[in-house]
Amino acid sequence: MDMFDKLYNLFSQDVGIDLGTANTLVYVPGKGIIINEPSVVAINQKTGQIVAVGNDAKNMIGRTPAHISVIKPLIEGVISDFETTEEMLAYFIRKVNRNKFLRKPSVIIGIPTNVTEVETRAVRDAAKNAGGGKIYIVEQPMAAAVGIKCPIHEPVGNIIIDIGGGTSDIAVISLKGIVVSKSLRLAGNKLDQDIIQYARDEFKLLVGEKTAEDVKIAIGSAMAIKGENMEAGMRGRDLITGLPREIVVTDSDIRQAISKSLRSLANAVKEVIEETPPELISDVMHRGIVLVGGGSLLKGLSEYLQKETKISVYVAEDPLTVVARGMGVILENLKEFQEILIEHEDDIPPQY
């Protein structure tokens, strides 16, 4: 970075934003990830004012009076509430750039693979309206590949599976491009819904999203763990009596609840492998498949997918932050990674 760049950046911090259905992470070059908060906004419907964003808003879910709405503005990886997303992005950008708005910060944002041009434009416009200057868009599996230092510039096959809150992206990457990809509207939030449905069907118990997520994190697993039987309490409302009740569920119960979704994920991975050119499959058999994203933390998931695909499967180090870290690397080396960005004619990186 030359003296001009250093002086330029004194006036504002450029940011990389991993805009996820469940969580939003913000990366600042030279500082790392400085924001990691839920993608949740609480709004006062009487005044239209934002009451809380991120962690504070998530703590309000299911606990608000009628005039306060808690909104998750992204559903299945895409923007469902444009204005709220814009407000949330503005909040995060302001948090990073206090007293530094002498120039608008450049922003790089990740999107799932296979999203439409309309959905991509919505992300771009939301970031622009939230105070961003130059807006760069990158597909999340590509950012993840950069984040785990895959040799994406070389003619070598890499398979990345990014399991987030709303979507799971499976992508085969080679020569700075995505060769084959599949995006599923099946990820962490779907597993939570599976658990809610299972509690309703099997135990006649109505539980909330946070309870289901807590149980999934505590005892959820894709495969039985030898010599380990786990239990957790689950509180909710009895659908027959209408009164509160607590039950004890086991890891076996949770596996049964999420088994159908995991089977769908495994089938999607197999479909991508079937569509991958043989030479790249040879590389993948040697290098293995890498899991990133919060969903990859489900116990036994790598072993489950390895059993299904007959290919080694690894969980990346610190999988929750891989995409954001990749965006940081891209942001610091825009010229080197220009080809992997989803460009528009008005967003070509400056050439110094």
C-alpha distance (Angstrom), angle and dihedral (degrees) to the residues before:
residue distance angle dihedral
M1 . . .
D2 3.82 . .
M3 3.81 128.3 .
F4 3.82 92.2 -94.0
D5 3.82 91.2 56.4
K6 3.82 91.9 47.4
L7 3.79 92.8 51.4
Y8 3.83 90.1 44.4
N9 3.80 92.0 53.3
L10 3.80 93.3 49.4
F11 3.79 87.8 75.9
S12 3.80 97.4 54.4
Q13 3.79 141.5 0.7
D14 3.80 116.5 -117.2
V15 3.79 112.2 -139.2
G16 3.77 140.9 -154.8
I17 3.81 112.1 -149.0
D18 3.80 123.0 -162.1
L19 3.80 95.5 -160.7
G20 3.79 103.8 -162.9
T21 3.79 135.0 175.1
A22 3.81 90.7 -121.3
N23 3.82 105.0 23.6
T24 3.79 138.8 14.1
L25 3.80 119.3 -147.2
V26 3.80 123.5 -167.3
Y27 3.81 121.9 -156.7
V28 3.80 123.3 -163.9
P29 3.84 118.3 -166.4
G30 3.79 110.8 -111.3
K31 3.81 92.9 14.7
G32 3.81 104.5 56.2
I33 3.80 124.9 -146.4
I34 3.78 107.8 -8.0
I35 3.82 100.3 165.4
N36 3.81 126.8 45.2
E37 3.79 109.9 162.0
P38 3.82 138.8 142.1
S39 3.83 116.7 -87.4
V40 3.79 91.9 -117.3
V41 3.82 131.8 124.3
A42 3.82 128.8 -169.2
I43 3.82 115.5 -152.0
N44 3.81 131.1 -170.0
Q45 3.82 102.5 -132.6
K46 3.83 92.9 -160.3
T47 3.80 94.8 58.4
G48 3.81 102.0 18.7
Q49 3.80 88.3 -128.0
I50 3.81 123.7 140.2
V51 3.80 109.5 -113.4
A52 3.81 98.9 -174.6
V53 3.82 142.7 -10.6
G54 3.80 131.5 -156.4
N55 3.81 120.1 -9.8
D56 3.81 94.3 5.5
A57 3.81 91.3 52.2
K58 3.83 93.6 46.3
N59 3.80 90.4 54.5
M60 3.83 87.6 58.8
I61 3.84 95.3 57.9
G62 3.80 109.0 124.2
R63 3.81 91.7 1.3
T64 3.82 104.9 80.1
P65 3.81 132.8 110.3
A66 3.81 117.6 -116.0
H67 3.82 96.2 -92.1
I68 3.83 94.6 56.2
S69 3.80 117.9 74.1
V70 3.79 122.3 -165.9
I71 3.81 108.6 -150.4
K72 3.79 133.0 -168.9
P73 3.82 98.8 -157.2
L74 3.81 95.1 -165.3
I75 3.78 122.9 64.4
E76 3.81 121.5 -174.1
G77 3.79 92.3 -12.0
V78 3.81 97.9 -53.2
I79 3.80 133.8 92.3
S80 3.80 112.6 -92.7
D81 3.82 96.8 167.3
F82 3.80 109.9 38.8
E83 3.82 99.5 -174.6
T84 3.80 94.2 47.8
T85 3.82 91.6 47.4
E86 3.80 88.6 51.1
E87 3.82 91.2 51.2
M88 3.81 91.4 47.6
L89 3.81 92.6 50.1
A90 3.81 91.0 47.0
Y91 3.81 89.3 52.0
F92 3.82 92.3 52.4
I93 3.82 94.3 43.4
R94 3.84 90.8 49.5
K95 3.80 90.2 48.4
V96 3.81 89.4 57.5
N97 3.81 96.5 38.8
R98 3.79 105.7 44.6
N99 3.81 109.7 162.7
K100 3.80 91.3 -4.4
F101 3.77 105.2 96.8
L102 3.81 96.9 118.1
R103 3.80 85.1 115.1
K104 3.76 130.8 17.6
P105 3.81 111.9 -103.7
S106 3.79 121.0 -117.4
V107 3.80 109.7 -115.9
I108 3.80 130.2 -158.7
I109 3.80 116.1 -164.8
G110 3.79 130.6 -173.5
I111 3.81 124.6 -135.4
P112 3.82 132.0 -175.6
T113 3.81 118.4 -98.7
N114 3.80 119.9 -95.2
V115 3.82 95.7 26.7
T116 3.80 116.5 148.6
E117 3.80 126.3 -104.6
V118 3.82 88.5 -110.6
E119 3.82 91.6 54.5
T120 3.82 91.0 46.8
R121 3.81 90.9 50.0
A122 3.82 90.1 50.2
V123 3.82 90.6 56.5
R124 3.81 91.3 46.7
D125 3.81 93.6 48.1
A126 3.81 93.1 46.3
A127 3.82 91.1 52.8
K128 3.82 91.8 45.5
N129 3.82 92.9 49.1
A130 3.82 90.5 46.2
G131 3.81 90.1 63.7
G132 3.80 103.6 -83.9
G133 3.80 121.8 144.9
K134 3.79 114.3 -161.5
I135 3.80 109.1 13.7
Y136 3.80 121.5 -152.9
I137 3.80 123.6 -171.7
V138 3.81 124.6 -156.3
E139 3.80 131.7 176.0
Q140 3.80 110.0 -109.6
P141 3.83 98.0 -127.0
M142 3.82 88.9 53.1
A143 3.81 90.8 51.0
A144 3.82 88.4 47.4
A145 3.83 90.5 52.5
V146 3.81 89.1 53.2
G147 3.82 89.9 46.1
I148 3.82 93.0 56.2
K149 3.84 92.0 42.7
C150 3.81 97.0 -113.8
P151 3.83 112.0 174.3
I152 3.81 91.5 -112.1
H153 3.83 92.5 161.0
E154 3.81 91.4 62.1
P155 3.84 129.7 78.0
V156 3.81 90.5 -106.3
G157 3.81 126.0 122.2
N158 3.81 119.9 -121.2
I159 3.81 126.2 175.7
I160 3.80 116.8 -153.0
I161 3.81 122.1 -173.5
D162 3.81 110.8 -165.3
I163 3.82 110.4 -168.6
G164 3.78 109.8 -172.7
G165 3.79 134.1 160.4
G166 3.80 99.7 -79.0
T167 3.81 106.0 14.7
S168 3.78 141.5 30.2
D169 3.81 114.7 -148.0
I170 3.79 120.4 -161.1
A171 3.81 112.8 -170.6
V172 3.80 137.3 172.1
I173 3.81 108.8 -150.3
S174 3.81 129.6 -164.7
L175 3.83 135.2 149.2
K176 3.82 95.0 7.3
G177 3.80 92.6 -55.3
I178 3.79 142.5 91.4
V179 3.81 108.1 -110.7
V180 3.81 99.0 -177.0
S181 3.79 128.0 3.1
K182 3.76 142.6 170.1
S183 3.79 128.2 -170.0
L184 3.81 119.1 -158.2
R185 3.78 126.4 -164.0
L186 3.79 85.4 -138.7
A187 3.78 123.0 99.9
G188 3.80 142.6 108.2
N189 3.81 96.0 -33.0
K190 3.83 91.3 51.2
L191 3.81 89.9 54.0
D192 3.82 88.9 52.3
Q193 3.82 89.6 52.0
D194 3.82 89.6 48.9
I195 3.80 89.6 55.9
I196 3.83 92.0 47.6
Q197 3.81 90.2 51.2
Y198 3.81 92.1 46.5
A199 3.83 91.9 52.0
R200 3.81 89.4 49.9
D201 3.81 94.9 47.4
E202 3.80 100.6 38.8
F203 3.80 103.5 31.0
K204 3.83 103.5 20.1
L205 3.80 87.1 -124.4
L206 3.81 125.6 140.3
V207 3.81 111.0 -147.2
G208 3.80 131.9 175.9
E209 3.79 130.0 -116.6
K210 3.80 94.4 -104.6
T211 3.82 92.1 51.5
A212 3.82 90.9 50.0
E213 3.82 91.6 48.1
D214 3.82 92.2 48.5
V215 3.82 91.5 51.4
K216 3.83 91.2 46.9
I217 3.81 91.3 52.5
A218 3.82 93.2 44.2
I219 3.81 101.8 47.1
G220 3.83 108.0 -2.9
S221 3.81 116.0 127.2
A222 3.80 139.0 164.1
M223 3.81 93.5 -143.9
A224 3.79 135.2 22.6
I225 3.79 110.9 -91.3
K226 3.80 109.9 -135.0
G227 3.77 114.0 -110.0
E228 3.80 93.3 0.9
N229 3.80 123.4 107.5
M230 3.78 112.6 177.1
E231 3.80 130.4 -165.5
A232 3.78 134.8 -174.5
G233 3.78 136.4 -178.0
M234 3.80 117.8 -114.9
R235 3.80 119.8 -163.2
G236 3.76 126.2 -163.9
R237 3.80 145.1 117.2
D238 3.78 121.5 -57.2
L239 3.82 106.2 -122.5
I240 3.81 92.0 -149.5
T241 3.81 102.3 45.9
G242 3.83 97.9 23.4
L243 3.81 88.7 -133.9
P244 3.81 128.5 120.5
R245 3.80 116.5 -90.1
E246 3.80 137.5 174.8
I247 3.78 124.5 -148.2
V248 3.80 133.0 -177.9
V249 3.81 116.7 -124.3
T250 3.80 127.5 -170.6
D251 3.79 132.6 -141.8
S252 3.81 86.5 -105.9
D253 3.83 90.2 59.0
I254 3.80 92.0 51.5
R255 3.82 92.2 47.0
Q256 3.79 88.8 53.3
A257 3.82 90.5 48.9
I258 3.81 94.8 52.9
S259 3.82 99.5 32.2
K260 3.82 95.8 100.1
S261 3.81 93.1 52.4
L262 3.81 92.3 47.1
R263 3.80 89.5 50.9
S264 3.83 89.5 53.3
L265 3.82 90.1 50.6
A266 3.81 92.2 50.1
N267 3.81 91.3 48.5
A268 3.82 90.8 51.3
V269 3.82 91.0 51.6
K270 3.82 89.5 50.9
E271 3.82 90.6 50.6
V272 3.81 91.1 53.4
I273 3.82 90.7 48.2
E274 3.83 90.0 50.4
E275 3.83 90.6 53.7
T276 3.82 94.2 47.1
P277 3.84 117.9 103.7
P278 3.85 111.8 -105.3
E279 3.82 95.2 -117.0
L280 3.81 91.0 56.0
I281 3.81 91.3 46.7
S282 3.80 87.5 55.0
D283 3.83 88.2 56.1
V284 3.81 92.1 47.0
M285 3.81 92.1 50.8
H286 3.78 87.3 55.4
R287 3.84 97.6 40.9
G288 3.82 100.8 32.6
I289 3.81 132.5 -141.2
V290 3.81 119.5 -68.1
L291 3.82 123.2 -143.9
V292 3.82 119.4 -153.2
G293 3.81 135.0 168.3
G294 3.80 131.7 58.4
G295 3.80 93.6 -70.9
S296 3.80 90.5 63.4
L297 3.82 88.0 70.3
L298 3.83 90.7 73.4
K299 3.79 104.9 119.6
G300 3.79 114.6 -103.6
L301 3.83 95.2 6.1
S302 3.80 95.3 123.5
E303 3.82 90.7 49.6
Y304 3.82 90.7 47.7
L305 3.82 93.5 51.9
Q306 3.81 91.3 43.1
K307 3.81 89.6 54.8
E308 3.83 90.8 48.7
T309 3.83 98.3 45.1
K310 3.84 101.1 31.3
I311 3.83 87.2 -133.5
S312 3.81 125.6 111.9
V313 3.81 111.7 -98.7
Y314 3.81 123.7 -161.1
V315 3.80 133.6 -174.2
A316 3.82 111.8 -131.1
E317 3.77 119.1 -120.5
D318 3.82 109.4 -90.7
P319 3.85 91.4 -2.2
L320 3.82 94.7 -172.1
T321 3.81 93.1 66.5
V322 3.82 101.6 36.3
V323 3.83 96.1 100.0
A324 3.81 93.1 46.9
R325 3.81 91.6 47.7
G326 3.80 89.7 50.1
M327 3.79 90.1 52.6
G328 3.79 89.2 52.1
V329 3.82 91.1 54.9
I330 3.82 90.6 48.1
L331 3.81 92.0 47.8
E332 3.81 91.0 52.1
N333 3.84 91.8 47.5
L334 3.81 104.4 34.9
K335 3.80 95.5 152.5
E336 3.81 92.6 52.2
F337 3.82 93.7 48.6
Q338 3.81 99.1 35.2
E339 3.82 92.2 113.9
I340 3.82 94.6 60.2
L341 3.82 94.1 53.7
I342 3.79 120.6 96.8
E343 3.79 97.0 -120.9
H344 3.78 135.0 -159.0
E345 3.77 123.0 -165.6
D346 3.81 91.8 -108.9
D347 3.79 94.4 51.6
I348 3.79 105.8 57.7
P349 3.84 109.4 142.5
P350 3.81 114.5 -108.9
Q351 3.82 116.1 -98.8
Y352 3.77 112.7 -140.5
